[in-house]
Amino acid sequence: MLMTVQEIEDQVTKIILSGKLDINGSLEIDKDFMDTIKSKKYVIVDMAEVSFIMSLGMRTLVSGAKEVAKNGGKLVICNPQSNVEDALRESSIDTLLPIVDSNTDLKKLFGL
């Protein structure tokens, strides 16, 4: 699992994940993911290159969303592959973390 971080407009941080968010993938990125977002307010997790997700990966996302919420912010999931999106929706994570596409207006999404 690879993780890339980009700082983009208006205090928005984009985290790009690539690979499988299975047990090994989740353990590989969990600490860096949490360290990256602990002081962030607006986070987009781009999952276009994530081909698989398991419950441990979902836990990483939910934990991240809780951490961002402590800062009065929001974490959103962007561009998941259909099988990953299905898994997220079946587990009802989409009720906690919005799932958006790359054309979503960031200012509107985060209320900037």
C-alpha positions in Angstrom: 0.0 0.0 0.0 1.4 3.4 -1.0 0.3 6.7 0.4 1.0 10.1 -1.1 0.1 13.4 0.5 -0.6 16.6 -1.4 -1.5 20.0 0.1 -4.1 21.6 -2.2 -6.2 24.7 -2.1 -7.7 26.4 1.0 -6.1 24.2 3.7 -7.3 21.0 2.0 -5.0 17.9 2.2 -5.3 15.2 -0.3 -4.2 11.7 0.6 -3.8 9.3 -2.4 -3.9 5.6 -1.6 -2.7 2.9 -4.0 -2.9 -0.8 -3.5 -4.9 -3.1 -1.3 -6.3 -1.8 2.0 -6.3 -5.3 3.4 -4.6 -6.3 6.7 -1.1 -5.7 5.5 -1.9 -2.6 3.6 -3.8 -1.1 6.5 -0.9 -1.8 8.9 1.6 -0.3 6.5 -0.2 3.1 6.3 -2.1 3.4 9.6 0.5 5.3 11.6 1.5 7.6 8.7 -2.1 8.2 7.9 -3.0 9.2 11.4 0.1 11.3 11.8 -0.6 13.1 8.6 -4.2 14.0 9.4 -3.9 14.7 13.2 -3.5 18.5 12.6 -5.6 18.8 9.4 -9.1 20.2 9.0 -10.1 19.2 5.5 -9.0 15.9 4.1 -9.8 14.1 0.8 -8.8 10.4 0.6 -8.4 9.6 -3.1 -9.1 5.8 -3.4 -9.1 5.5 -7.2 -6.1 3.2 -7.0 -7.4 1.1 -4.1 -8.4 -2.3 -5.6 -9.6 -3.9 -2.4 -10.7 -3.0 1.2 -11.2 -5.0 4.3 -12.6 -4.0 7.7 -9.2 -3.0 9.1 -8.9 -0.5 6.2 -12.4 0.8 7.0 -11.3 1.2 10.6 -8.4 3.4 9.5 -10.7 5.6 7.5 -13.2 6.0 10.3 -10.5 6.7 12.9 -9.1 9.3 10.5 -12.5 10.9 10.2 -12.9 11.1 14.0 -9.4 12.7 14.3 -10.2 15.3 11.7 -13.6 16.0 13.4 -11.7 16.9 16.6 -10.3 19.8 14.6 -13.7 20.9 13.5 -13.1 19.4 10.0 -14.3 16.7 7.6 -12.8 13.7 5.8 -14.2 12.6 2.5 -13.6 9.6 0.3 -13.0 10.4 -3.4 -13.2 8.2 -6.5 -13.4 4.7 -5.0 -13.4 1.8 -7.5 -16.9 0.2 -7.7 -16.0 -2.9 -5.6 -14.5 -0.7 -2.9 -17.4 1.7 -3.0 -19.8 -1.2 -2.7 -18.0 -2.5 0.4 -18.0 1.0 2.0 -21.7 1.4 1.3 -22.6 -2.1 2.5 -20.9 -1.4 5.8 -22.7 2.0 6.0 -19.4 3.9 6.2 -20.9 6.3 3.6 -23.2 7.5 6.4 -20.1 8.7 8.3 -17.8 9.6 5.5 -19.1 11.2 2.3 -18.1 9.5 -0.9 -17.6 12.0 -3.8 -16.2 12.1 -7.3 -13.2 14.2 -8.4 -15.6 16.8 -10.0 -17.0 17.8 -6.6 -16.5 21.5 -5.8 -14.1 21.6 -2.8 -15.3 25.0 -1.6 -18.9 23.7 -1.4 -17.9 20.3 0.0 -16.0 21.8 2.9 -18.0 25.0 3.2 -15.0 27.3 2.4 
